Amino acid sequence: MTHALKFMVTGETKLHCAGCEQRVGNALRYLAGVQDVRASAQTQQVVVTFDPAQVSPEQVRAQLEQIGYQVTPPGGLR
């Protein structure tokens, strides 16, 4: 069973372009259990679909912070 989480980018470093969106996607897809990533420079949102048996929301958030994006705590979608 998969879950989806929505993070909001809140720090000084924002998503500015398609390159930023791709960088976020590549970094998160590196985590085992992450199935889909949708990052939007327009809305400053990152939606991650993942398998909670393989990766935790905290690990996803830590990965985002490691590449330089401060985000809100995850908000569940389903």
N, C-alpha and C positions, 0 to 999 in steps of 0.2 A: 504494500500500500504506500502510495506516495503522498507527500505533503507539499504545500506551497507556502512560502513566506515572502512577505513584502518588507523591504528595508527602504528607508528614506535617507538619502545622503544629506547630512546636516552640517558637516565641517566646512572649513575654509576651502578645501580642495573639492571642486565640483566635477561632475561629468560634463565635459564641454562639447564632445563631438562623437562621431561614429568610432573613432579610434579609442576613445575612453570606454565606450560601451563594449567594444571588442576586447579590450584589456581586462575588464571586469569579467566578462564571459569566459575568457581563456583561463584566468586565475581560479575561478570557481569550478569550472569543469575539471580542473586538475584534482579536485577532492573526490574520493570514492563515494559513490552514492548520489552525486549531483547529476540530475538528468536533463535539466533545462535551465537556462539563465536568460532573462530578458532585462536588459539595462536600458534606461532611457535618459538621455541628456535633457530632453524637453521637460520631463516630469521629476527628474532626480530620484527615480525609483529603480530598485533592483528587485525583481521577482525571481525567486529560486524554487524550482521543483526538485525535490530530493527524496531519498529513501531514509527515513529516520533510523532504520536499523544499521545504516552504514555511516551516517554523518549527522552531527547535531547542529541545531541552529547556532550554538555558540561557536562551533568550528567554522561555520560559514561567515559569521560576523568577524571572527578573528582573521580570516583570510582577507576580507574586505579591508580591515584596518591595516593589515600587513602591507597591502599595496597602496595605502595612503588615503583611504576614504573613511571618514568618521560617519557612522550610520546610527539611526535610532534602533532601539531594540526591535527584534522582529515582530511583525504583526501577522498573525495567522490568516490565511485565506481559506483553507480547507484541511 
